[in-house]
C-alpha cells in the first residue's frame, strides 16, 4: 500500500488520482523542489566521477 506524503493516509495500489482523498495534497508534486535538488546533487557527483575517470585516461592528441 502507498501512503500520502503529507498526512500518511493509506492509499490503495489501484488509486490513480494525483490528489490524496483525505487531505487533497498533490501526491506527484509534494516536495518536488527537494527531490529535484537531490537529483541535481546526485548528477553532480556522478559527473565528477566521470571527469576523474576521463582525466586518468591517456588520450592521443594529434599535433599538426
Buried (B, 14 or more C-beta within 10 A) or exposed (E): EEEBBBEEBEBEEEBEEEEBEEEEBEBEEBEEEEEEEEEEEEEEEEEEEEEEEEEEEEEEEEEE
